[in-house]
Amino acid sequence: MEIQIIFIIAILFIGSFIQGTSGFGFGLFSMGLLPIMLTLKDSTLLVMSLTLITSSLIVARVYKYIEWKGLLIILGMALIGRVFSFFVLNQYGNLHVMKQGLGLFLIFMVIFLLLNKDQTNSSIKLNPAFPVLLGFLGGFIGGVFAVGGPFFVFYYLMLYEEKHRYNANLQTTFVFTSLLTLLLHGFHGDFHGTLVLYFLLGAVSVFIGSTMGLKWFEKLPRDQIKKYASFIIFIAGLNLILFS
């Protein structure tokens, strides 16, 4: 039991540090390892609970950069996706084929992101289909596997040239989507004593990890953050394809 707790705390610390540094990655990193010790459902709920803390801490630092107008469509669709994911997670649990499909899609997004030479893309701003599609997919897949972050990262990296605006809107999206998921599963009675214990222990490591990561975020230029984020997405995609 002690080894399992240390293992979980270490994963959560590293994941929160990555989140603080790049703006996302907590779920991607944690969900790649937590299911070794926990069920998929418990892993998802634990990551969601701690994502709420991690993102809230970051929002508290960069809230003045939030642009609500740019959030409305993608956040609305993400919340709809979370409602659908609630029923899927409870009914079907671990969907292996879906994980592999997700991995392929993540790698495709990385290639597109790196090949696009523009810092921002006017078509992203003008075409409402982008936030509708990415918002729903990010909300749905995030609610099932807790790895929906890349969909939002992709959108906000293309939309905002200034890294603080990217981070502020990204973390705000995580706060609202995580809160909705936790409320749905809470009312459904999906939380239990052991999961609460992991949450309390993990909250401390997440606070320390995200605080340390934020200091690195301030030092990194936007292009480096983009490459760092793309690398995390690519590795996560390969992991889902090869080991799911």
C-alpha positions in Angstrom: 0.0 0.0 0.0 2.8 2.4 0.9 4.6 1.7 -2.4 1.4 2.3 -4.3 0.8 5.7 -2.6 4.4 6.8 -3.3 4.0 5.7 -6.9 0.8 7.7 -7.3 2.1 10.8 -5.6 5.3 10.8 -7.8 3.2 10.5 -11.0 0.9 13.4 -9.9 3.9 15.6 -9.0 5.6 15.1 -12.3 2.3 15.5 -14.2 1.5 18.8 -12.4 5.0 20.1 -13.1 4.5 19.4 -16.8 1.1 21.2 -16.6 2.6 24.3 -15.0 5.4 24.4 -17.6 3.5 23.8 -20.8 -0.1 24.7 -19.8 -1.3 21.1 -20.1 0.0 17.5 -19.9 -1.1 16.5 -16.4 -3.8 14.2 -17.6 -1.7 12.8 -20.5 1.2 11.9 -18.3 -0.9 10.7 -15.3 -3.3 8.6 -17.4 -0.3 6.9 -19.0 0.7 5.4 -15.7 -2.1 5.6 -13.1 -4.1 2.7 -14.7 -1.2 0.4 -13.8 -2.3 0.7 -10.2 -5.9 1.9 -10.4 -8.9 1.2 -12.5 -9.6 3.4 -15.6 -12.6 5.0 -13.9 -10.7 5.8 -10.6 -7.7 7.1 -12.6 -10.0 9.4 -14.6 -11.8 10.7 -11.5 -8.6 11.3 -9.6 -7.0 13.1 -12.5 -10.1 15.2 -13.0 -10.2 16.2 -9.3 -6.6 17.3 -9.2 -6.8 19.0 -12.6 -9.4 21.3 -11.1 -6.9 22.2 -8.4 -3.9 22.5 -10.8 -5.8 24.6 -13.3 -7.4 26.8 -10.6 -4.0 27.6 -9.2 -2.8 28.7 -12.7 -5.9 30.7 -13.4 -5.4 32.6 -10.2 -2.1 33.8 -11.6 -3.1 34.6 -15.2 -6.9 35.4 -14.9 -6.5 38.9 -16.3 -5.6 37.4 -19.7 -8.9 35.5 -20.0 -10.9 36.3 -23.1 -14.4 35.2 -22.5 -15.5 35.9 -26.1 -13.0 33.4 -27.4 -14.1 30.8 -24.8 -17.8 30.7 -25.3 -18.2 28.3 -28.3 -15.4 25.9 -27.5 -16.3 25.8 -23.8 -20.0 25.3 -24.5 -19.3 22.4 -26.8 -16.7 20.9 -24.3 -19.4 20.9 -21.6 -21.8 19.1 -23.9 -19.0 16.5 -24.6 -18.5 16.0 -20.9 -22.2 15.1 -20.4 -22.0 12.5 -23.1 -18.7 11.1 -21.7 -20.3 10.7 -18.3 -22.7 8.0 -19.7 -20.0 6.3 -21.8 -17.6 6.0 -18.8 -20.2 4.5 -16.6 -21.6 2.2 -19.2 -18.6 0.9 -21.1 -15.5 1.7 -19.0 -12.3 0.9 -21.0 -12.6 1.3 -24.7 -9.4 0.0 -26.2 -10.2 0.7 -29.9 -11.2 4.2 -29.0 -7.8 4.7 -27.3 -5.9 3.7 -30.4 -8.0 5.9 -32.6 -7.3 8.8 -30.2 -3.6 8.1 -30.4 -3.7 8.4 -34.2 -5.6 11.6 -34.0 -3.2 13.1 -31.5 -0.2 12.4 -33.8 -2.1 13.9 -36.8 -2.7 17.0 -34.7 1.0 17.3 -33.8 2.1 17.0 -37.5 -0.4 19.7 -38.5 0.6 22.0 -35.6 4.3 21.7 -36.4 3.9 22.1 -40.2 1.8 25.3 -39.8 4.3 28.1 -39.9 1.9 30.9 -38.8 1.9 31.9 -35.2 -1.9 32.4 -35.4 -4.4 31.3 -38.0 -7.2 33.6 -39.1 -9.3 30.6 -40.4 -9.4 29.3 -36.8 -10.8 32.6 -35.6 -13.4 33.0 -38.4 -14.6 29.4 -38.8 -16.9 28.3 -36.0 -16.6 24.7 -37.0 -13.1 24.5 -35.4 -14.2 25.3 -31.8 -17.3 23.3 -32.2 -15.5 20.1 -33.3 -12.4 20.5 -31.1 -14.5 21.5 -28.1 -16.8 18.5 -28.3 -14.0 16.0 -28.9 -11.9 17.5 -26.1 -14.8 17.5 -23.7 -15.9 13.9 -24.6 -12.4 12.3 -24.7 -11.3 14.3 -21.6 -14.3 13.0 -19.7 -13.7 9.3 -20.6 -9.9 9.2 -20.6 -8.9 12.5 -18.9 -6.6 13.3 -21.9 -8.8 15.8 -23.8 -6.2 18.6 -23.3 -4.5 18.4 -26.7 -7.7 19.4 -28.5 -7.9 22.6 -26.5 -4.1 23.1 -26.7 -4.3 22.8 -30.5 -7.1 25.4 -30.7 -5.6 28.0 -28.3 -2.1 27.7 -29.7 -3.5 28.5 -33.1 -5.7 31.3 -31.8 -3.4 33.2 -29.5 0.2 34.4 -30.2 0.7 35.7 -26.6 1.5 32.8 -24.3 -0.3 34.1 -21.2 -3.6 34.4 -23.2 -3.1 30.9 -24.4 -2.5 29.6 -20.9 -5.3 31.6 -19.2 -8.0 30.5 -21.6 -6.7 26.9 -21.6 -6.8 26.6 -17.9 -10.2 28.2 -17.6 -11.5 25.6 -20.0 -10.0 22.8 -17.8 -11.6 24.3 -14.6 -15.2 24.4 -16.0 -15.0 21.0 -17.7 -13.4 19.3 -14.7 -16.0 20.8 -12.4 -18.9 19.6 -14.5 -17.5 16.0 -14.7 -16.9 15.9 -10.9 -20.4 17.1 -10.1 -21.9 14.5 -12.4 -19.9 11.6 -10.9 -20.4 13.0 -7.4 -24.2 12.9 -7.7 -23.9 9.4 -9.2 -21.9 8.2 -6.1 -18.7 7.2 -8.0 -16.3 8.5 -5.3 -15.2 6.2 -2.5 -12.9 6.4 0.6 -9.7 5.2 -1.0 -10.1 7.6 -3.9 -10.6 10.5 -1.5 -7.4 9.5 0.3 -5.4 9.6 -2.9 -7.0 13.0 -3.7 -5.9 14.5 -0.4 -2.4 13.2 -0.7 -2.1 14.1 -4.4 -3.4 17.7 -3.8 -0.2 18.5 -1.9 2.1 17.2 -4.6 0.0 18.9 -7.3 0.3 22.2 -5.5 4.1 22.0 -5.3 4.5 20.6 -8.8 2.3 23.2 -10.6 3.9 26.1 -8.6 7.4 25.0 -9.7 6.2 24.4 -13.3 4.8 28.0 -13.5 8.2 29.4 -12.8 9.6 27.6 -15.8 6.6 28.7 -17.9 7.6 32.4 -17.4 11.1 31.7 -18.7 10.2 29.8 -21.8 9.4 31.5 -25.1 6.1 30.6 -26.9 7.8 28.7 -29.7 9.6 26.5 -27.2 6.3 25.9 -25.3 4.7 24.9 -28.6 7.4 22.3 -29.3 7.4 21.0 -25.8 3.6 20.6 -25.9 3.7 18.9 -29.3 6.4 16.5 -28.0 4.1 15.5 -25.1 1.1 15.0 -27.4 3.2 12.8 -29.8 4.5 10.6 -27.0 1.0 10.2 -25.5 -0.3 9.3 -29.0 2.3 6.6 -29.5 1.6 5.2 -26.0 -2.1 5.0 -26.7 -1.5 3.2 -30.0 1.2 0.7 -28.8 0.1 -0.1 -25.3 -3.7 0.4 -25.0 
